[in-house]
């Protein structure tokens, strides 16, 4: 091996713990980000499905009789 390769190997060996720790942390960060994205995607799909289900349900309709109000307003204008 050339002296360059030997020096490179020694430097890498000296910093191996830091390199391994850095790679491990990047793996954890990558997994965390992917987990957050997956949870957000599942939540969005669930919310969309519930919204579609809820929009298809029949809504209660209330009918209001305004004759008393109309009579009162007519009595005021006379």
PyMOL Python script that loads the backbone (N, CA, C, O; Angstrom):
from pymol import cmd

cmd.read_pdbstr("""\
ATOM      1  N   UNK A   1       0.845  -1.183   0.000  1.00  0.00           N
ATOM      2  CA  UNK A   1       0.000   0.000   0.000  1.00  0.00           C
ATOM      3  C   UNK A   1       0.883   1.237   0.000  1.00  0.00           C
ATOM      4  O   UNK A   1       1.988   1.249   0.543  1.00  0.00           O
ATOM      5  N   UNK A   2       0.357   2.262  -0.624  1.00  0.00           N
ATOM      6  CA  UNK A   2       1.107   3.508  -0.651  1.00  0.00           C
ATOM      7  C   UNK A   2       0.955   4.208   0.698  1.00  0.00           C
ATOM      8  O   UNK A   2       0.063   3.900   1.489  1.00  0.00           O
ATOM      9  N   UNK A   3       1.832   5.136   0.925  1.00  0.00           N
ATOM     10  CA  UNK A   3       1.811   5.866   2.196  1.00  0.00           C
ATOM     11  C   UNK A   3       0.501   6.651   2.347  1.00  0.00           C
ATOM     12  O   UNK A   3      -0.005   6.815   3.457  1.00  0.00           O
ATOM     13  N   UNK A   4      -0.035   7.127   1.235  1.00  0.00           N
ATOM     14  CA  UNK A   4      -1.300   7.861   1.251  1.00  0.00           C
ATOM     15  C   UNK A   4      -2.425   6.990   1.788  1.00  0.00           C
ATOM     16  O   UNK A   4      -3.200   7.421   2.641  1.00  0.00           O
ATOM     17  N   UNK A   5      -2.510   5.773   1.287  1.00  0.00           N
ATOM     18  CA  UNK A   5      -3.551   4.841   1.723  1.00  0.00           C
ATOM     19  C   UNK A   5      -3.384   4.482   3.196  1.00  0.00           C
ATOM     20  O   UNK A   5      -4.365   4.365   3.930  1.00  0.00           O
ATOM     21  N   UNK A   6      -2.147   4.310   3.615  1.00  0.00           N
ATOM     22  CA  UNK A   6      -1.873   3.973   5.012  1.00  0.00           C
ATOM     23  C   UNK A   6      -2.318   5.113   5.912  1.00  0.00           C
ATOM     24  O   UNK A   6      -2.965   4.881   6.933  1.00  0.00           O
ATOM     25  N   UNK A   7      -1.978   6.337   5.545  1.00  0.00           N
ATOM     26  CA  UNK A   7      -2.372   7.500   6.348  1.00  0.00           C
ATOM     27  C   UNK A   7      -3.896   7.642   6.387  1.00  0.00           C
ATOM     28  O   UNK A   7      -4.469   7.946   7.433  1.00  0.00           O
ATOM     29  N   UNK A   8      -4.532   7.423   5.267  1.00  0.00           N
ATOM     30  CA  UNK A   8      -5.991   7.511   5.198  1.00  0.00           C
ATOM     31  C   UNK A   8      -6.635   6.456   6.098  1.00  0.00           C
ATOM     32  O   UNK A   8      -7.603   6.739   6.804  1.00  0.00           O
ATOM     33  N   UNK A   9      -6.093   5.246   6.069  1.00  0.00           N
ATOM     34  CA  UNK A   9      -6.624   4.155   6.892  1.00  0.00           C
ATOM     35  C   UNK A   9      -6.450   4.472   8.376  1.00  0.00           C
ATOM     36  O   UNK A   9      -7.361   4.236   9.169  1.00  0.00           O
ATOM     37  N   UNK A  10      -5.303   4.999   8.753  1.00  0.00           N
ATOM     38  CA  UNK A  10      -5.047   5.339  10.161  1.00  0.00           C
ATOM     39  C   UNK A  10      -6.002   6.440  10.626  1.00  0.00           C
ATOM     40  O   UNK A  10      -6.526   6.383  11.739  1.00  0.00           O
ATOM     41  N   UNK A  11      -6.223   7.436   9.773  1.00  0.00           N
ATOM     42  CA  UNK A  11      -7.114   8.536  10.127  1.00  0.00           C
ATOM     43  C   UNK A  11      -8.547   8.014  10.291  1.00  0.00           C
ATOM     44  O   UNK A  11      -9.257   8.398  11.221  1.00  0.00           O
ATOM     45  N   UNK A  12      -8.954   7.145   9.382  1.00  0.00           N
ATOM     46  CA  UNK A  12     -10.299   6.576   9.453  1.00  0.00           C
ATOM     47  C   UNK A  12     -10.459   5.712  10.698  1.00  0.00           C
ATOM     48  O   UNK A  12     -11.497   5.752  11.360  1.00  0.00           O
ATOM     49  N   UNK A  13      -9.435   4.939  11.012  1.00  0.00           N
ATOM     50  CA  UNK A  13      -9.486   4.072  12.185  1.00  0.00           C
ATOM     51  C   UNK A  13      -9.556   4.902  13.462  1.00  0.00           C
ATOM     52  O   UNK A  13     -10.255   4.522  14.401  1.00  0.00           O
ATOM     53  N   UNK A  14      -8.855   6.014  13.515  1.00  0.00           N
ATOM     54  CA  UNK A  14      -8.851   6.877  14.694  1.00  0.00           C
ATOM     55  C   UNK A  14     -10.226   7.521  14.899  1.00  0.00           C
ATOM     56  O   UNK A  14     -10.640   7.747  16.036  1.00  0.00           O
ATOM     57  N   UNK A  15     -10.926   7.816  13.813  1.00  0.00           N
ATOM     58  CA  UNK A  15     -12.225   8.493  13.914  1.00  0.00           C
ATOM     59  C   UNK A  15     -13.400   7.538  13.719  1.00  0.00           C
ATOM     60  O   UNK A  15     -14.527   7.980  13.493  1.00  0.00           O
ATOM     61  N   UNK A  16     -13.149   6.251  13.804  1.00  0.00           N
ATOM     62  CA  UNK A  16     -14.193   5.268  13.511  1.00  0.00           C
ATOM     63  C   UNK A  16     -15.393   5.403  14.455  1.00  0.00           C
ATOM     64  O   UNK A  16     -16.535   5.277  14.012  1.00  0.00           O
ATOM     65  N   UNK A  17     -15.155   5.655  15.737  1.00  0.00           N
ATOM     66  CA  UNK A  17     -16.266   5.777  16.692  1.00  0.00           C
ATOM     67  C   UNK A  17     -17.152   6.975  16.346  1.00  0.00           C
ATOM     68  O   UNK A  17     -18.378   6.870  16.372  1.00  0.00           O
ATOM     69  N   UNK A  18     -16.539   8.102  16.026  1.00  0.00           N
ATOM     70  CA  UNK A  18     -17.320   9.278  15.665  1.00  0.00           C
ATOM     71  C   UNK A  18     -18.081   9.043  14.366  1.00  0.00           C
ATOM     72  O   UNK A  18     -19.232   9.462  14.240  1.00  0.00           O
ATOM     73  N   UNK A  19     -17.461   8.389  13.414  1.00  0.00           N
ATOM     74  CA  UNK A  19     -18.114   8.115  12.134  1.00  0.00           C
ATOM     75  C   UNK A  19     -19.299   7.191  12.343  1.00  0.00           C
ATOM     76  O   UNK A  19     -20.373   7.423  11.789  1.00  0.00           O
ATOM     77  N   UNK A  20     -19.115   6.148  13.136  1.00  0.00           N
ATOM     78  CA  UNK A  20     -20.205   5.205  13.404  1.00  0.00           C
ATOM     79  C   UNK A  20     -21.347   5.897  14.158  1.00  0.00           C
ATOM     80  O   UNK A  20     -22.517   5.655  13.862  1.00  0.00           O
ATOM     81  N   UNK A  21     -21.018   6.751  15.126  1.00  0.00           N
ATOM     82  CA  UNK A  21     -22.035   7.480  15.885  1.00  0.00           C
ATOM     83  C   UNK A  21     -22.818   8.408  14.956  1.00  0.00           C
ATOM     84  O   UNK A  21     -24.042   8.508  15.049  1.00  0.00           O
ATOM     85  N   UNK A  22     -22.105   9.080  14.066  1.00  0.00           N
ATOM     86  CA  UNK A  22     -22.751   9.995  13.128  1.00  0.00           C
ATOM     87  C   UNK A  22     -23.678   9.234  12.182  1.00  0.00           C
ATOM     88  O   UNK A  22     -24.790   9.687  11.913  1.00  0.00           O
ATOM     89  N   UNK A  23     -23.234   8.088  11.677  1.00  0.00           N
ATOM     90  CA  UNK A  23     -24.078   7.282  10.793  1.00  0.00           C
ATOM     91  C   UNK A  23     -25.309   6.766  11.533  1.00  0.00           C
ATOM     92  O   UNK A  23     -26.407   6.740  10.977  1.00  0.00           O
ATOM     93  N   UNK A  24     -25.123   6.352  12.799  1.00  0.00           N
ATOM     94  CA  UNK A  24     -26.239   5.862  13.596  1.00  0.00           C
ATOM     95  C   UNK A  24     -27.268   6.976  13.838  1.00  0.00           C
ATOM     96  O   UNK A  24     -28.474   6.748  13.741  1.00  0.00           O
ATOM     97  N   UNK A  25     -26.783   8.168  14.149  1.00  0.00           N
ATOM     98  CA  UNK A  25     -27.688   9.300  14.380  1.00  0.00           C
ATOM     99  C   UNK A  25     -28.445   9.668  13.103  1.00  0.00           C
ATOM    100  O   UNK A  25     -29.637   9.970  13.153  1.00  0.00           O
ATOM    101  N   UNK A  26     -27.763   9.641  11.973  1.00  0.00           N
ATOM    102  CA  UNK A  26     -28.436   9.943  10.705  1.00  0.00           C
ATOM    103  C   UNK A  26     -29.506   8.891  10.403  1.00  0.00           C
ATOM    104  O   UNK A  26     -30.563   9.224   9.866  1.00  0.00           O
ATOM    105  N   UNK A  27     -29.245   7.643  10.738  1.00  0.00           N
ATOM    106  CA  UNK A  27     -30.246   6.595  10.562  1.00  0.00           C
ATOM    107  C   UNK A  27     -31.461   6.829  11.441  1.00  0.00           C
ATOM    108  O   UNK A  27     -32.595   6.633  11.004  1.00  0.00           O
ATOM    109  N   UNK A  28     -31.228   7.247  12.679  1.00  0.00           N
ATOM    110  CA  UNK A  28     -32.337   7.530  13.596  1.00  0.00           C
ATOM    111  C   UNK A  28     -33.141   8.722  13.096  1.00  0.00           C
ATOM    112  O   UNK A  28     -34.371   8.688  13.109  1.00  0.00           O
ATOM    113  N   UNK A  29     -32.465   9.765  12.662  1.00  0.00           N
ATOM    114  CA  UNK A  29     -33.158  10.950  12.144  1.00  0.00           C
ATOM    115  C   UNK A  29     -33.971  10.587  10.907  1.00  0.00           C
ATOM    116  O   UNK A  29     -35.112  11.026  10.764  1.00  0.00           O
ATOM    117  N   UNK A  30     -33.401   9.802  10.029  1.00  0.00           N
ATOM    118  CA  UNK A  30     -34.103   9.378   8.812  1.00  0.00           C
ATOM    119  C   UNK A  30     -35.361   8.591   9.170  1.00  0.00           C
ATOM    120  O   UNK A  30     -36.421   8.821   8.588  1.00  0.00           O
ATOM    121  N   UNK A  31     -35.252   7.661  10.126  1.00  0.00           N
ATOM    122  CA  UNK A  31     -36.409   6.867  10.551  1.00  0.00           C
ATOM    123  C   UNK A  31     -37.474   7.758  11.190  1.00  0.00           C
ATOM    124  O   UNK A  31     -38.666   7.559  10.956  1.00  0.00           O
ATOM    125  N   UNK A  32     -37.057   8.736  11.991  1.00  0.00           N
ATOM    126  CA  UNK A  32     -38.011   9.634  12.642  1.00  0.00           C
ATOM    127  C   UNK A  32     -38.765  10.464  11.608  1.00  0.00           C
ATOM    128  O   UNK A  32     -39.984  10.610  11.698  1.00  0.00           O
ATOM    129  N   UNK A  33     -38.055  11.000  10.638  1.00  0.00           N
ATOM    130  CA  UNK A  33     -38.699  11.816   9.605  1.00  0.00           C
ATOM    131  C   UNK A  33     -39.676  10.968   8.791  1.00  0.00           C
ATOM    132  O   UNK A  33     -40.791  11.405   8.508  1.00  0.00           O
ATOM    133  N   UNK A  34     -39.264   9.769   8.419  1.00  0.00           N
ATOM    134  CA  UNK A  34     -40.154   8.885   7.664  1.00  0.00           C
ATOM    135  C   UNK A  34     -41.370   8.496   8.490  1.00  0.00           C
ATOM    136  O   UNK A  34     -42.468   8.371   7.948  1.00  0.00           O
ATOM    137  N   UNK A  35     -41.195   8.304   9.791  1.00  0.00           N
ATOM    138  CA  UNK A  35     -42.328   7.976  10.668  1.00  0.00           C
ATOM    139  C   UNK A  35     -43.318   9.129  10.728  1.00  0.00           C
ATOM    140  O   UNK A  35     -44.527   8.915  10.641  1.00  0.00           O
ATOM    141  N   UNK A  36     -42.821  10.336  10.875  1.00  0.00           N
ATOM    142  CA  UNK A  36     -43.706  11.508  10.928  1.00  0.00           C
ATOM    143  C   UNK A  36     -44.470  11.657   9.617  1.00  0.00           C
ATOM    144  O   UNK A  36     -45.667  11.944   9.624  1.00  0.00           O
ATOM    145  N   UNK A  37     -43.790  11.466   8.505  1.00  0.00           N
ATOM    146  CA  UNK A  37     -44.443  11.569   7.197  1.00  0.00           C
ATOM    147  C   UNK A  37     -45.500  10.476   7.050  1.00  0.00           C
ATOM    148  O   UNK A  37     -46.595  10.737   6.551  1.00  0.00           O
ATOM    149  N   UNK A  38     -45.182   9.257   7.479  1.00  0.00           N
ATOM    150  CA  UNK A  38     -46.143   8.156   7.378  1.00  0.00           C
ATOM    151  C   UNK A  38     -47.362   8.407   8.253  1.00  0.00           C
ATOM    152  O   UNK A  38     -48.489   8.150   7.831  1.00  0.00           O
ATOM    153  N   UNK A  39     -47.150   8.905   9.464  1.00  0.00           N
ATOM    154  CA  UNK A  39     -48.273   9.198  10.360  1.00  0.00           C
ATOM    155  C   UNK A  39     -49.131  10.310   9.778  1.00  0.00           C
ATOM    156  O   UNK A  39     -50.358  10.238   9.839  1.00  0.00           O
ATOM    157  N   UNK A  40     -48.507  11.333   9.215  1.00  0.00           N
ATOM    158  CA  UNK A  40     -49.263  12.420   8.598  1.00  0.00           C
ATOM    159  C   UNK A  40     -50.076  11.908   7.409  1.00  0.00           C
ATOM    160  O   UNK A  40     -51.228  12.305   7.234  1.00  0.00           O
ATOM    161  N   UNK A  41     -49.503  11.049   6.608  1.00  0.00           N
ATOM    162  CA  UNK A  41     -50.202  10.488   5.453  1.00  0.00           C
ATOM    163  C   UNK A  41     -51.393   9.641   5.884  1.00  0.00           C
ATOM    164  O   UNK A  41     -52.478   9.763   5.316  1.00  0.00           O
ATOM    165  N   UNK A  42     -51.203   8.791   6.874  1.00  0.00           N
ATOM    166  CA  UNK A  42     -52.302   7.958   7.369  1.00  0.00           C
ATOM    167  C   UNK A  42     -53.395   8.832   7.975  1.00  0.00           C
ATOM    168  O   UNK A  42     -54.581   8.574   7.769  1.00  0.00           O
ATOM    169  N   UNK A  43     -53.007   9.859   8.716  1.00  0.00           N
ATOM    170  CA  UNK A  43     -53.989  10.778   9.295  1.00  0.00           C
ATOM    171  C   UNK A  43     -54.777  11.502   8.221  1.00  0.00           C
ATOM    172  O   UNK A  43     -55.992  11.656   8.344  1.00  0.00           O
ATOM    173  N   UNK A  44     -54.110  11.945   7.176  1.00  0.00           N
ATOM    174  CA  UNK A  44     -54.786  12.650   6.092  1.00  0.00           C
ATOM    175  C   UNK A  44     -55.769  11.721   5.373  1.00  0.00           C
ATOM    176  O   UNK A  44     -56.887  12.124   5.048  1.00  0.00           O
ATOM    177  N   UNK A  45     -55.350  10.492   5.130  1.00  0.00           N
ATOM    178  CA  UNK A  45     -56.237   9.528   4.468  1.00  0.00           C
ATOM    179  C   UNK A  45     -57.448   9.241   5.349  1.00  0.00           C
ATOM    180  O   UNK A  45     -58.572   9.175   4.850  1.00  0.00           O
ATOM    181  N   UNK A  46     -57.234   9.070   6.655  1.00  0.00           N
ATOM    182  CA  UNK A  46     -58.337   8.804   7.578  1.00  0.00           C
ATOM    183  C   UNK A  46     -59.295   9.991   7.626  1.00  0.00           C
ATOM    184  O   UNK A  46     -60.512   9.806   7.611  1.00  0.00           O
ATOM    185  N   UNK A  47     -58.759  11.203   7.684  1.00  0.00           N
ATOM    186  CA  UNK A  47     -59.609  12.384   7.730  1.00  0.00           C
ATOM    187  C   UNK A  47     -60.425  12.511   6.436  1.00  0.00           C
ATOM    188  O   UNK A  47     -61.611  12.838   6.482  1.00  0.00           O
ATOM    189  N   UNK A  48     -59.802  12.258   5.303  1.00  0.00           N
ATOM    190  CA  UNK A  48     -60.510  12.332   4.025  1.00  0.00           C
ATOM    191  C   UNK A  48     -61.620  11.285   3.952  1.00  0.00           C
ATOM    192  O   UNK A  48     -62.719  11.572   3.476  1.00  0.00           O
ATOM    193  N   UNK A  49     -61.333  10.081   4.421  1.00  0.00           N
ATOM    194  CA  UNK A  49     -62.346   9.025   4.404  1.00  0.00           C
ATOM    195  C   UNK A  49     -63.518   9.391   5.313  1.00  0.00           C
ATOM    196  O   UNK A  49     -64.673   9.178   4.945  1.00  0.00           O
ATOM    197  N   UNK A  50     -63.233   9.937   6.491  1.00  0.00           N
ATOM    198  CA  UNK A  50     -64.306  10.338   7.399  1.00  0.00           C
ATOM    199  C   UNK A  50     -65.107  11.488   6.801  1.00  0.00           C
ATOM    200  O   UNK A  50     -66.329  11.527   6.939  1.00  0.00           O
ATOM    201  N   UNK A  51     -64.439  12.416   6.146  1.00  0.00           N
ATOM    202  CA  UNK A  51     -65.136  13.549   5.530  1.00  0.00           C
ATOM    203  C   UNK A  51     -66.077  13.067   4.425  1.00  0.00           C
ATOM    204  O   UNK A  51     -67.197  13.564   4.306  1.00  0.00           O
ATOM    205  N   UNK A  52     -65.637  12.119   3.631  1.00  0.00           N
ATOM    206  CA  UNK A  52     -66.497  11.557   2.579  1.00  0.00           C
ATOM    207  C   UNK A  52     -67.683  10.832   3.210  1.00  0.00           C
ATOM    208  O   UNK A  52     -68.817  10.974   2.750  1.00  0.00           O
ATOM    209  N   UNK A  53     -67.423  10.052   4.266  1.00  0.00           N
ATOM    210  CA  UNK A  53     -68.489   9.340   4.959  1.00  0.00           C
ATOM    211  C   UNK A  53     -69.494  10.318   5.557  1.00  0.00           C
ATOM    212  O   UNK A  53     -70.705  10.121   5.449  1.00  0.00           O
ATOM    213  N   UNK A  54     -68.983  11.372   6.187  1.00  0.00           N
ATOM    214  CA  UNK A  54     -69.845  12.354   6.845  1.00  0.00           C
ATOM    215  C   UNK A  54     -70.660  13.161   5.834  1.00  0.00           C
ATOM    216  O   UNK A  54     -71.798  13.533   6.121  1.00  0.00           O
ATOM    217  N   UNK A  55     -70.098  13.435   4.665  1.00  0.00           N
ATOM    218  CA  UNK A  55     -70.823  14.220   3.673  1.00  0.00           C
ATOM    219  C   UNK A  55     -71.947  13.409   3.024  1.00  0.00           C
ATOM    220  O   UNK A  55     -72.885  13.990   2.478  1.00  0.00           O
ATOM    221  N   UNK A  56     -71.868  12.087   3.077  1.00  0.00           N
ATOM    222  CA  UNK A  56     -72.907  11.254   2.490  1.00  0.00           C
ATOM    223  C   UNK A  56     -74.075  11.004   3.445  1.00  0.00           C
ATOM    224  O   UNK A  56     -75.119  10.507   3.024  1.00  0.00           O
ATOM    225  N   UNK A  57     -73.911  11.339   4.713  1.00  0.00           N
ATOM    226  CA  UNK A  57     -74.991  11.142   5.674  1.00  0.00           C
ATOM    227  C   UNK A  57     -76.084  12.176   5.440  1.00  0.00           C
ATOM    228  O   UNK A  57     -75.821  13.301   5.016  1.00  0.00           O
ATOM    229  N   UNK A  58     -77.330  11.764   5.731  1.00  0.00           N
ATOM    230  CA  UNK A  58     -78.460  12.668   5.566  1.00  0.00           C
ATOM    231  C   UNK A  58     -78.469  13.655   6.724  1.00  0.00           C
ATOM    232  O   UNK A  58     -78.314  13.272   7.884  1.00  0.00           O
ATOM    233  N   UNK A  59     -78.650  14.910   6.401  1.00  0.00           N
ATOM    234  CA  UNK A  59     -78.647  15.946   7.428  1.00  0.00           C
ATOM    235  C   UNK A  59     -80.084  16.256   7.847  1.00  0.00           C
ATOM    236  O   UNK A  59     -81.005  16.210   7.031  1.00  0.00           O
ATOM    237  N   UNK A  60     -80.256  16.567   9.120  1.00  0.00           N
ATOM    238  CA  UNK A  60     -81.569  16.924   9.636  1.00  0.00           C
ATOM    239  C   UNK A  60     -81.921  18.328   9.155  1.00  0.00           C
ATOM    240  O   UNK A  60     -81.102  19.244   9.216  1.00  0.00           O
ATOM    241  N   UNK A  61     -83.143  18.479   8.679  1.00  0.00           N
ATOM    242  CA  UNK A  61     -83.602  19.765   8.168  1.00  0.00           C
ATOM    243  C   UNK A  61     -84.643  20.316   9.138  1.00  0.00           C
ATOM    244  O   UNK A  61     -85.593  19.627   9.510  1.00  0.00           O
ATOM    245  N   UNK A  62     -84.448  21.548   9.534  1.00  0.00           N
ATOM    246  CA  UNK A  62     -85.391  22.195  10.439  1.00  0.00           C
ATOM    247  C   UNK A  62     -86.205  23.201   9.638  1.00  0.00           C
ATOM    248  O   UNK A  62     -85.662  23.976   8.850  1.00  0.00           O
ATOM    249  N   UNK A  63     -87.495  23.177   9.850  1.00  0.00           N
ATOM    250  CA  UNK A  63     -88.370  24.101   9.146  1.00  0.00           C
ATOM    251  C   UNK A  63     -88.857  25.141  10.142  1.00  0.00           C
ATOM    252  O   UNK A  63     -89.330  24.801  11.227  1.00  0.00           O
ATOM    253  N   UNK A  64     -88.740  26.392   9.775  1.00  0.00           N
ATOM    254  CA  UNK A  64     -89.107  27.487  10.673  1.00  0.00           C
ATOM    255  C   UNK A  64     -90.328  28.202  10.105  1.00  0.00           C
ATOM    256  O   UNK A  64     -90.406  28.490   8.910  1.00  0.00           O
ATOM    257  N   UNK A  65     -91.268  28.476  10.985  1.00  0.00           N
ATOM    258  CA  UNK A  65     -92.485  29.176  10.604  1.00  0.00           C
ATOM    259  C   UNK A  65     -92.334  30.650  10.982  1.00  0.00           C
ATOM    260  O   UNK A  65     -92.265  30.993  12.163  1.00  0.00           O
ATOM    261  N   UNK A  66     -92.284  31.507   9.979  1.00  0.00           N
ATOM    262  CA  UNK A  66     -92.073  32.935  10.204  1.00  0.00           C
ATOM    263  C   UNK A  66     -93.384  33.731  10.144  1.00  0.00           C
ATOM    264  O   UNK A  66     -93.340  34.957  10.044  1.00  0.00           O
ATOM    265  N   UNK A  67     -94.504  33.094  10.200  1.00  0.00           N
ATOM    266  CA  UNK A  67     -95.767  33.832  10.074  1.00  0.00           C
ATOM    267  C   UNK A  67     -95.959  34.804  11.219  1.00  0.00           C
ATOM    268  O   UNK A  67     -96.476  35.900  11.002  1.00  0.00           O
ATOM    269  N   UNK A  68     -95.566  34.446  12.424  1.00  0.00           N
ATOM    270  CA  UNK A  68     -95.726  35.348  13.564  1.00  0.00           C
ATOM    271  C   UNK A  68     -94.864  36.597  13.371  1.00  0.00           C
ATOM    272  O   UNK A  68     -95.303  37.705  13.679  1.00  0.00           O
ATOM    273  N   UNK A  69     -93.664  36.429  12.874  1.00  0.00           N
ATOM    274  CA  UNK A  69     -92.781  37.573  12.646  1.00  0.00           C
ATOM    275  C   UNK A  69     -93.349  38.436  11.523  1.00  0.00           C
ATOM    276  O   UNK A  69     -93.344  39.663  11.621  1.00  0.00           O
ATOM    277  N   UNK A  70     -93.828  37.817  10.478  1.00  0.00           N
ATOM    278  CA  UNK A  70     -94.408  38.571   9.362  1.00  0.00           C
ATOM    279  C   UNK A  70     -95.637  39.348   9.818  1.00  0.00           C
ATOM    280  O   UNK A  70     -95.814  40.508   9.447  1.00  0.00           O
ATOM    281  N   UNK A  71     -96.483  38.712  10.620  1.00  0.00           N
ATOM    282  CA  UNK A  71     -97.662  39.406  11.139  1.00  0.00           C
ATOM    283  C   UNK A  71     -97.266  40.588  12.002  1.00  0.00           C
ATOM    284  O   UNK A  71     -97.878  41.653  11.915  1.00  0.00           O
ATOM    285  N   UNK A  72     -96.259  40.414  12.828  1.00  0.00           N
ATOM    286  CA  UNK A  72     -95.809  41.503  13.696  1.00  0.00           C
ATOM    287  C   UNK A  72     -95.262  42.657  12.870  1.00  0.00           C
ATOM    288  O   UNK A  72     -95.574  43.816  13.145  1.00  0.00           O
ATOM    289  N   UNK A  73     -94.464  42.363  11.877  1.00  0.00           N
ATOM    290  CA  UNK A  73     -93.905  43.420  11.021  1.00  0.00           C
ATOM    291  C   UNK A  73     -95.000  44.125  10.230  1.00  0.00           C
ATOM    292  O   UNK A  73     -94.936  45.339  10.035  1.00  0.00           O
ATOM    293  N   UNK A  74     -95.993  43.388   9.779  1.00  0.00           N
ATOM    294  CA  UNK A  74     -97.120  43.999   9.065  1.00  0.00           C
ATOM    295  C   UNK A  74     -97.932  44.898   9.993  1.00  0.00           C
ATOM    296  O   UNK A  74     -98.426  45.945   9.575  1.00  0.00           O
ATOM    297  N   UNK A  75     -98.068  44.486  11.252  1.00  0.00           N
ATOM    298  CA  UNK A  75     -98.824  45.322  12.202  1.00  0.00           C
ATOM    299  C   UNK A  75     -98.050  46.587  12.515  1.00  0.00           C
ATOM    300  O   UNK A  75     -98.666  47.616  12.795  1.00  0.00           O
ATOM    301  N   UNK A  76     -96.720  46.555  12.479  1.00  0.00           N
ATOM    302  CA  UNK A  76     -95.919  47.746  12.729  1.00  0.00           C
ATOM    303  C   UNK A  76     -96.003  48.711  11.551  1.00  0.00           C
ATOM    304  O   UNK A  76     -96.008  49.925  11.756  1.00  0.00           O
ATOM    305  N   UNK A  77     -96.069  48.210  10.346  1.00  0.00           N
ATOM    306  CA  UNK A  77     -96.069  49.081   9.185  1.00  0.00           C
ATOM    307  C   UNK A  77     -97.443  49.716   8.943  1.00  0.00           C
ATOM    308  O   UNK A  77     -97.542  50.694   8.202  1.00  0.00           O
ATOM    309  N   UNK A  78     -98.498  49.179   9.552  1.00  0.00           N
ATOM    310  CA  UNK A  78     -99.850  49.726   9.332  1.00  0.00           C
ATOM    311  C   UNK A  78    -100.143  50.870  10.219  1.00  0.00           C
ATOM    312  O   UNK A  78    -101.234  51.437  10.157  1.00  0.00           O
TER     313      UNK A  78
END
""", "prot")
cmd.dss("prot")
cmd.show_as("cartoon", "prot")
cmd.util.cbc("prot")
cmd.orient("prot")
